[in-house]
């Protein structure tokens, strides 16, 4: 049963034997509580954090907690939460609240929060959904500043649940209370001085450096259990549920200033505030690694649109774009998340891609080498000094080049000497130590060597002990020393590649968009005229004028409506020409035979004009003919804008022309772009060789392409009405002066 189903079943039914989940009666009907003080422990308060970092202290660092819906029945969530708080060692008073019970967990029970004599910082709400509002109002009157609503039955069920959640938020705003949930598992803080497990998780976490956010309550319980089994220490944990108030960006900002949190892990199912997430995570990820598992990788696709961009953009592309831009690292699975998090806890990142492999078996080393190549790691070239030193004590059969294969006879002493040399080699950025335990070598002693060097190295060390599992003495040694160990070499290589990527993300440039000279009023006039004429699809002249106003070059052209105008246009432009049909009703003109190339004479022009008129005049009432100068000598690229329903406007760059939908070699980023974003887009195509010069051709001007992306971003900033735009193809010339848009379309909304 999932969390939502479990909590929806908490409904007000009569259970005389355990009335703890019944509706809260009015004060006049409440049983008078016995005069018994709650069990309290003196809390050690931490020094004050900066003012902007303390907004969630009532949730994560409360001095006292009330559990509204505390139960005497062991199979109820309200019972488990009280038990977790008390057995977990929470340092403040815990107040069970149950109008029909006098004692829960040997602690005096209060009929309602407002009846508690002392202050209450946080309340956990576990009563049935119809009674949450009454409980929340009572908390507000008491002065509670933080609510964690465990109960389900809110926006996740639609209908009445949406209204109930809205009403709950009104109460929270009225009394200035912050809210986690509804429909969540709870929160934790392992910090000494709080030791708060305000959740119904069965497995208490190990104190550590990783803060964890889970959008799924049910998965949250499994996350905590797995983290403990793998030795991953948790600083704080939050199950955010419906995210009615406190959202992932709020938690990122809070954990940014938490001195006990060095790593932030997230399981997300949806982004509710992409712009806020981007702004916050971009800042936080420079200080602390942010690792994200985002479920739902299968493409939902976007609404069919007139542009290539609209048909190619999908929310999963938007997710990848968002996480790339903000410096967060997306991993494919929870197992990969835990693998990488375990290595990040070492607090050392590689400064480069060069890896050294130390092993006593050739087969695993070959697998590791292949995996390193797949993850774009480089096999380090060991220095002459290192190889000479290795030869002095390793047997002649050993290999002293990377990977260093010490052969099966290598014992703990041999590993110790080898790792000491490898760790000091200036050509090595990271180390993978592989040990396949032969019967004559003590595996635990080798593990102790790995643990020793794992603590001493100023570069990452990960280990691989094939055939060993949890419970083996060697694995326990590595576990206790926080040295990451992986069962297979491929997993170890993936983790090291992940550490390198985290370091790159942390050290990416901080930059702002350059000052661009544009003609904003001219562009405003174009859009205003289109709105007045009720045109959502802009004409080719409209788009031309918009681009020119923002310094984006367009191939010279003329719109004509007669053979005479065509001849006049040809005299102005000169041959050779491209002749195109233009109509509001025709999106992909080349597919429909509406583009004729390489027109080199007056006769060919008139023939082309007649051909297009014959093909389209009867079907396209607004048909015009567009003459353009024929341009070549470059690479056809593509710039596009699409609006994702969840993430807003996205900008795309890729190979253009007919290759857009066939090869789909393009990179997306969310608007607005920084220069780093634009540079990553241009450098992110798979077909880099085409841009950098292939088969004897010169490279295109990449700096020009980066500038075009920034100009498009500025265009979108100044004109939020633009929802779609295609420049396809955009000719990337071998000189910037030869670059220009050859075809263009744009849509405005609102």
Secondary structure, 3 states (H helix, E strand, C coil): CCHHHHHHCCCCCCCCCCHHHCCCCCHHHCCCCCCCCCCCCCCCCCCCCCHHHCCCHHHHCCCEEEEECCCCCCCCHHHHHHHHHHHCCCCCEEEEECCCCCEECCEEEECCHHHCCCCCCEEEECCCHHHHHHHHHHHHHHCCCEEEECCCCCHHHCCHHHHHHHHHHHHHHHHCCEEEECCCCEEEECCCCCCEEEECCCCCCCEEEEEEEECCHHHHHHHHHHHHHCCCCEEEEEECCCCCCCCHHHHHHHHHCCCCCCEEEEEECCCCCHHHHHHHHHHHCCCCEEEEEECCCCCCCCCCCCCHHHHHCCHHHHHHHHHHHHCCEEECCHHHHHHHHHHHCCCCCCCCCEEEEEECCHHHHHHHHHHHHHCCCEECCCCHHHHHHHHHHCCCCCECCCCEECCCCCCHHHHHHHHHHHHHCCCCCEEEEECCCCCCCCHHHHHHHHHHHHHHCCCEEEEECCCCCCCCHHHHHHHHCCCCEECCHHHHHHHHHHHHHHHHHHCCCCCCCCCCCCCHHHHHHHHHHHHHCCCCECCHHHHHHHHHHCCCCECCEEEECCHHHHHHHHHHHCCCEEEEEECCCCCCCCCCCCEEEEECCHHHHHHHHHHHHHHHCCCCCCCEEEEEECCCCEEEEEEEEEEECCCEEEEEEEECCCHHHHHCCEEEEECCCCHHHHHHHHHCCCCHHHHHCCCCCCCCCHHHHHHHHHHHHHHHHHCCCEEEEEEEEEEEECCHHHCEECCEEEEECC
